[in-house]
Amino acid sequence: MERVGSPAVSRDGRWVVVPVTEPAYDEKKEVADLWIVPADGSAKPRRITNSPLAARSPVWSPDGQSILYQAPSYKGAADAEANKKIAAERKDARSKVRAYDGFPIRRWDRWLDDTETHLFVVPSGGGAARDLLAGTQLVSQPGFAGATGEGSGDSLEPTWAPDGRSIVFVATTNRETAAYAPTSTGLFELAASGGEPRPLTTGHTSYAHPAFTPDGKSVCFRAGDEWGKIYALDRLACAPWPWSGQVTTVTPRFDRSVAEFAIAPDSRTLYLTAEDSGYVSLYSVPARGGNVTPVYGRELMMGTPFWENPRPWLDQSPIAYAKDFKTPILLSVGENDFRVPMNNTLEMYAALQRMRVPTRLLVWPDENHWILKGENSRVFYREVRDWMARWLK
């Protein structure tokens, strides 16, 4: 069964592009490409990429004529044919030894290999995709990589400039020093036609998640400097566009680290999330800078911290309603899912068993939040099908 990723809708709302992964019992035969389909379902989906490695994260150009996406590329590969040749050699290799000369060697639940994330552009109406970074001096640097976050992959976090003539993205050029020194990510601008990317930022400050204001006059991003510091915060900052190098910190006095952010349609207000006392809360701040004010948070919703009044928190805990459990439940959890700990599932399973509710538990030793491996996926969907057939007669 194919797995559909996050959709990207064209600005006119007429088309939707989605990454689709086609699992295979043999992992060597698994493919992931972009597909396009009319938003009204009036025609069948059409494949628009034929990538030897997984295509992901589609972004429409402002004029709707092109789609920007990310995909791995083998280091030094000049074009798609070179990537296909190297990919075939890797898949057919009899020895599976991993050899390393530098650092890092693994991340999250994956060993790193000799691929790096590149930016590609493909016409929305169909045609060959172009690797915008192949052959550039930037990707030839040993420390080149995208920004890392939750998960094993990296991302260049690209966004189109308002006029569609260039792309702003995030990259590091010193990842290879991670064993003995801090690393940082900078902002780069790349012409939509290709060429050497232009660094927009310098120094030790790390920049992430660039986003343009709807009026096209500014680009905003996260900025944080951890070099030589025990405690550092990610700030929210903006700069005029076209780029002049004049960066203004929007949250200079906010004593919390900015996580995600969004820009209001009128370009005058920024909304951001930040962790506060163990909870993720929502705040707002004027785009020109000023006081950061809370908008929403778990404590605001509950009216109090857990330790001051546990009752509203417990009222939302599923275990508090175990006496009413009657519906048969199929539970599934990956042992490597450290974001949603396995103990939560085991606690629910124990409660269901205590109430004698028909229950089945699937524990995947080699999966995390999603069941992704080919054979595991086959077993997972068979279990779901059998469970539904058993209880929905």
C-alpha positions as CSV (number, residue, x, y, z in Angstrom):
1,M,0.0,0.0,0.0
2,E,1.4,3.4,-1.0
3,R,2.2,6.0,1.6
4,V,1.2,9.6,0.9
5,G,3.2,12.4,2.4
6,S,2.2,16.0,3.2
7,P,0.4,17.7,0.2
8,A,1.3,21.0,-1.3
9,V,-1.5,23.0,-2.9
10,S,-1.0,25.4,-5.7
11,R,-1.7,29.1,-5.0
12,D,-4.8,29.0,-7.2
13,G,-6.1,26.0,-5.4
14,R,-6.4,23.9,-8.6
15,W,-3.6,21.4,-8.1
16,V,-2.1,19.3,-5.4
17,V,1.3,17.7,-5.3
18,V,2.1,14.9,-2.9
19,P,5.2,12.7,-2.3
20,V,4.2,9.1,-2.6
21,T,6.3,6.2,-1.3
22,E,5.8,2.8,-2.9
23,P,7.0,0.2,-0.4
24,A,8.4,-3.1,-1.5
25,Y,9.1,-6.3,0.3
26,D,12.6,-5.9,-1.0
27,E,13.8,-2.5,0.4
28,K,16.1,-2.1,-2.6
29,K,13.0,-1.7,-4.9
30,E,11.3,1.0,-2.8
31,V,10.7,4.3,-4.6
32,A,9.4,7.7,-3.6
33,D,8.3,10.3,-6.1
34,L,6.1,13.4,-6.5
35,W,2.6,13.0,-8.0
36,I,0.3,15.8,-9.1
37,V,-3.5,15.6,-9.2
38,P,-6.3,18.1,-9.8
39,A,-7.8,19.3,-6.4
40,D,-11.3,18.5,-7.6
41,G,-10.3,14.9,-8.4
42,S,-11.3,15.3,-12.1
43,A,-8.3,13.4,-13.4
44,K,-6.0,10.6,-12.2
45,P,-2.8,11.4,-10.4
46,R,0.3,11.8,-12.6
47,R,3.9,11.1,-11.6
48,I,6.1,14.2,-12.2
49,T,9.5,12.9,-10.9
50,N,11.5,9.8,-11.5
51,S,14.1,10.1,-8.7
52,P,16.5,7.3,-8.0
53,L,16.4,8.5,-4.3
54,A,13.4,9.7,-2.3
55,A,11.8,13.0,-3.5
56,R,10.1,15.0,-0.7
57,S,8.9,18.4,0.6
58,P,7.4,19.9,-2.6
59,V,7.0,23.7,-2.7
60,W,5.1,25.5,-5.5
61,S,6.7,28.5,-7.2
62,P,4.8,31.8,-6.9
63,D,3.6,31.6,-10.6
64,G,2.6,27.9,-10.3
65,Q,4.9,26.9,-13.2
66,S,7.5,25.1,-11.2
67,I,7.8,22.8,-8.1
68,L,10.8,22.9,-5.9
69,Y,11.6,19.8,-3.9
70,Q,14.4,18.1,-1.9
71,A,16.0,14.7,-2.6
72,P,19.3,13.0,-1.7
73,S,22.1,13.0,-4.2
74,Y,25.3,11.0,-4.0
75,K,28.3,13.3,-3.4
76,G,29.9,14.2,-6.6
77,A,27.1,13.0,-8.8
78,A,26.7,15.5,-11.7
79,D,23.2,14.6,-12.8
80,A,20.3,12.1,-12.5
81,E,22.0,9.4,-14.6
82,A,25.1,9.5,-12.4
83,N,22.8,9.2,-9.3
84,K,21.0,6.2,-10.8
85,K,24.3,4.5,-11.6
86,I,25.6,5.0,-8.1
87,A,22.3,3.9,-6.6
88,A,22.3,0.7,-8.6
89,E,25.9,-0.1,-7.6
90,R,25.0,0.5,-3.9
91,K,21.9,-1.8,-4.1
92,D,23.8,-4.6,-5.9
93,A,26.9,-4.5,-3.7
94,R,27.6,-7.8,-1.9
95,S,29.4,-6.3,1.0
96,K,27.4,-4.0,3.3
97,V,30.4,-2.6,5.2
98,R,30.1,1.0,6.4
99,A,33.4,2.9,6.2
100,Y,34.0,6.4,7.7
101,D,36.8,8.9,7.7
102,G,35.0,11.8,9.3
103,F,32.2,12.8,11.6
104,P,29.3,12.4,12.3
105,I,28.6,8.8,11.4
106,R,25.0,8.4,12.4
107,R,21.9,10.3,13.6
108,W,18.7,9.3,15.4
109,D,18.0,5.8,14.1
110,R,20.1,5.9,10.9
111,W,23.7,5.4,9.9
112,L,24.8,8.3,7.6
113,D,25.9,7.4,4.1
114,D,27.5,9.3,1.2
115,T,24.4,11.1,0.1
116,E,23.6,14.8,0.7
117,T,20.4,16.7,0.3
118,H,20.0,18.8,-2.9
119,L,17.4,21.1,-4.3
120,F,15.6,20.2,-7.5
121,V,13.1,22.0,-9.7
122,V,10.6,20.3,-12.0
123,P,8.0,21.9,-14.3
124,S,4.5,21.5,-12.9
125,G,3.2,20.6,-16.4
126,G,5.8,17.8,-16.7
127,G,9.4,17.6,-17.9
128,A,12.9,16.8,-16.6
129,A,13.9,17.8,-13.1
130,R,17.0,20.0,-12.6
131,D,19.5,19.6,-9.7
132,L,20.2,23.2,-8.8
133,L,23.1,22.4,-6.5
134,A,25.0,19.7,-8.5
135,G,28.5,20.9,-9.3
136,T,28.5,23.9,-7.0
137,Q,31.4,24.8,-4.7
138,L,29.0,24.8,-1.8
139,V,28.1,21.1,-2.0
140,S,31.7,20.2,-2.6
141,Q,32.7,21.3,0.9
142,P,33.2,18.4,3.3
143,G,31.0,20.0,5.9
144,F,28.0,20.7,3.7
145,A,24.6,19.4,4.9
146,G,21.1,20.6,5.6
147,A,19.7,21.6,9.0
148,T,18.9,18.8,11.4
149,G,16.0,18.6,13.8
150,E,13.7,15.8,15.0
151,G,14.3,12.6,13.0
152,S,17.3,11.2,11.2
153,G,17.2,13.3,8.1
154,D,18.2,16.9,7.3
155,S,16.5,19.7,5.4
156,L,17.6,22.7,3.4
157,E,14.3,24.3,4.4
158,P,13.9,26.1,1.1
159,T,11.4,28.9,0.3
160,W,10.8,30.8,-2.9
161,A,11.5,34.5,-3.0
162,P,8.3,36.6,-3.6
163,D,9.2,37.2,-7.3
164,G,10.0,33.5,-7.9
165,R,13.4,34.4,-9.3
166,S,15.4,32.9,-6.4
167,I,15.3,30.5,-3.5
168,V,16.4,31.1,0.0
169,F,17.6,28.0,2.0
170,V,19.5,26.9,5.0
171,A,22.7,24.9,5.1
172,T,25.8,24.2,7.2
173,T,29.3,24.1,5.8
174,N,31.1,22.8,9.0
175,R,29.2,19.6,9.9
176,E,32.5,17.7,9.7
177,T,33.8,19.6,12.8
178,A,30.9,18.3,15.0
179,A,33.3,16.0,17.0
180,Y,35.3,18.9,18.4
181,A,33.5,22.2,17.7
182,P,30.0,23.6,17.5
183,T,28.4,23.7,14.1
184,S,26.1,26.4,12.6
185,T,23.7,26.9,9.7
186,G,23.5,29.9,7.5
187,L,21.1,31.4,5.0
188,F,21.9,31.2,1.2
189,E,20.2,32.6,-1.9
190,L,20.1,30.5,-5.1
191,A,18.9,31.7,-8.5
192,A,15.9,29.6,-9.7
193,S,17.9,29.0,-12.9
194,G,20.8,27.5,-10.9
195,G,24.4,28.7,-10.3
196,E,26.5,29.2,-7.2
197,P,24.5,30.0,-4.1
198,R,25.2,33.3,-2.4
199,P,25.7,33.3,1.3
200,L,23.5,35.8,3.0
201,T,24.8,35.4,6.6
202,T,28.2,34.9,8.1
203,G,29.6,34.2,11.6
204,H,28.7,31.7,14.3
205,T,25.0,32.4,14.6
206,S,22.7,29.6,13.3
207,Y,19.8,30.5,11.1
208,A,16.7,28.3,10.4
209,H,13.2,28.2,8.9
210,P,13.3,31.3,6.5
211,A,9.8,32.5,5.6
212,F,8.7,35.6,3.7
213,T,6.0,38.0,4.9
214,P,2.9,38.0,2.7
215,D,3.7,41.6,1.5
216,G,7.1,40.4,0.3
217,K,9.0,43.1,2.1
218,S,10.8,41.0,4.7
219,V,12.1,37.5,5.4
220,C,11.9,36.1,8.9
221,F,13.8,33.3,10.5
222,R,15.1,31.8,13.7
223,A,18.5,32.9,14.9
224,G,20.6,31.4,17.7
225,D,24.3,31.6,18.8
226,E,25.5,28.7,20.9
227,W,29.2,29.2,20.4
228,G,31.0,29.3,23.7
229,K,27.8,29.4,25.6
230,I,26.3,27.0,28.2
231,Y,22.8,28.4,27.8
232,A,21.5,30.0,24.5
233,L,18.1,30.8,23.0
234,D,16.8,30.7,19.5
235,R,15.5,34.2,18.7
236,L,13.0,35.3,16.1
237,A,14.5,37.8,13.6
238,C,13.6,39.5,10.3
239,A,15.5,41.3,7.6
240,P,14.3,43.6,4.7
241,W,13.9,42.0,1.3
242,P,15.8,42.3,-1.1
243,W,18.5,41.3,1.3
244,S,20.6,44.1,2.8
245,G,22.2,42.2,5.7
246,Q,20.4,44.4,8.2
247,V,18.9,41.8,10.7
248,T,16.5,42.9,13.4
249,T,15.9,40.6,16.4
250,V,12.1,40.6,17.0
251,T,12.2,38.9,20.4
252,P,15.4,40.3,22.1
253,R,14.0,40.2,25.6
254,F,11.9,37.0,25.4
255,D,13.5,34.5,27.8
256,R,12.4,31.4,26.0
257,S,13.7,29.6,22.9
258,V,11.5,30.2,19.8
259,A,10.4,26.9,18.2
260,E,7.9,27.3,15.3
261,F,6.5,30.6,14.0
262,A,3.9,31.9,11.5
263,I,3.2,35.3,9.9
264,A,-0.2,36.9,10.0
265,P,-1.8,37.7,6.5
266,D,-1.3,41.4,7.1
267,S,2.4,40.9,7.7
268,R,2.2,43.0,10.9
269,T,2.1,40.2,13.6
270,L,4.2,37.1,14.1
271,Y,2.9,34.1,16.0
272,L,5.4,31.7,17.7
273,T,5.5,28.7,19.9
274,A,8.0,28.2,22.8
275,E,8.4,25.8,25.6
276,D,7.6,27.2,29.0
277,S,7.8,25.2,32.3
278,G,7.5,22.0,30.4
279,Y,4.6,23.0,28.1
280,V,4.5,24.4,24.6
281,S,2.7,27.7,24.5
282,L,1.6,30.1,21.7
283,Y,2.7,33.7,21.7
284,S,2.4,36.8,19.5
285,V,4.7,39.7,18.8
286,P,4.6,42.7,16.4
287,A,6.7,42.1,13.3
288,R,8.7,45.3,14.0
289,G,9.5,43.9,17.5
290,G,8.1,44.6,20.9
291,N,6.5,42.7,23.8
292,V,5.9,39.0,23.4
293,T,2.4,38.1,24.7
294,P,0.9,34.7,25.4
295,V,-2.0,33.6,23.2
296,Y,-2.7,30.1,24.2
297,G,-1.1,27.4,26.4
298,R,-1.9,24.2,28.1
299,E,-1.9,25.9,31.5
300,L,-4.2,28.7,30.1
301,M,-6.6,26.0,28.8
302,M,-6.5,24.1,32.1
303,G,-6.5,27.3,34.2
304,T,-3.6,26.1,36.4
305,P,-0.5,24.0,36.5
306,F,-0.9,20.3,37.2
307,W,0.6,20.4,40.6
308,E,-1.8,23.2,41.8
309,N,-5.0,21.5,40.6
310,P,-4.6,18.1,39.0
311,R,-8.3,17.6,38.4
312,P,-8.7,19.3,34.9
313,W,-5.6,17.5,33.7
314,L,-6.8,14.1,34.9
315,D,-10.1,14.7,33.3
316,Q,-8.4,14.6,29.9
317,S,-6.4,11.4,30.6
318,P,-7.9,8.4,28.8
319,I,-7.1,6.2,31.8
320,A,-9.6,8.2,33.9
321,Y,-12.3,6.7,31.7
322,A,-11.2,3.1,31.8
323,K,-14.4,2.0,33.5
324,D,-16.2,2.8,30.2
325,F,-13.8,1.0,27.9
326,K,-15.8,-1.5,25.7
327,T,-14.6,-1.1,22.1
328,P,-12.0,-3.6,21.0
329,I,-8.7,-1.8,20.3
330,L,-5.6,-2.7,18.2
331,L,-2.6,-1.0,19.7
332,S,0.7,-0.6,17.8
333,V,4.0,0.9,19.0
334,G,7.6,1.1,17.8
335,E,10.3,0.6,20.4
336,N,12.4,3.4,18.8
337,D,9.6,5.9,19.1
338,F,11.1,8.1,21.8
339,R,8.7,11.0,21.2
340,V,5.6,9.0,22.2
341,P,7.2,6.6,24.7
342,M,6.2,2.9,24.6
343,N,5.2,3.0,28.2
344,N,2.1,5.0,27.3
345,T,0.9,2.2,25.0
346,L,1.7,-0.4,27.6
347,E,-0.2,1.5,30.2
348,M,-3.3,1.6,27.9
349,Y,-2.9,-2.1,27.1
350,A,-2.8,-3.0,30.8
351,A,-5.9,-1.0,31.5
352,L,-7.8,-2.6,28.6
353,Q,-6.7,-6.0,29.7
354,R,-7.8,-5.2,33.3
355,M,-11.3,-4.3,31.9
356,R,-11.3,-7.4,29.8
357,V,-11.7,-5.5,26.6
358,P,-10.6,-7.5,23.5
359,T,-7.2,-6.1,22.7
360,R,-4.3,-6.9,20.5
361,L,-0.8,-5.3,21.0
362,L,1.8,-5.0,18.2
363,V,5.4,-4.1,19.3
364,W,7.9,-3.3,16.6
365,P,11.5,-3.6,17.8
366,D,13.0,-1.9,14.7
367,E,10.5,0.9,14.0
368,N,9.9,4.4,15.5
369,H,6.8,6.6,15.1
370,W,5.8,5.1,11.7
371,I,5.9,1.5,10.5
372,L,8.1,2.0,7.4
373,K,10.1,-1.1,6.6
374,G,8.6,-3.1,3.7
375,E,7.9,-6.4,5.5
376,N,6.8,-4.7,8.7
377,S,4.4,-2.5,6.7
378,R,2.9,-5.6,5.0
379,V,2.3,-7.2,8.4
380,F,0.9,-3.9,9.9
381,Y,-1.7,-3.5,7.2
382,R,-2.6,-7.2,7.3
383,E,-3.2,-6.9,11.1
384,V,-5.4,-3.8,10.6
385,R,-7.4,-5.5,7.9
386,D,-7.9,-8.6,10.0
387,W,-8.8,-6.6,13.1
388,M,-11.4,-4.6,11.2
389,A,-12.8,-7.6,9.5
390,R,-13.1,-9.4,12.9
391,W,-15.0,-6.6,14.7
392,L,-16.9,-4.8,12.0
393,K,-19.0,-7.7,10.9
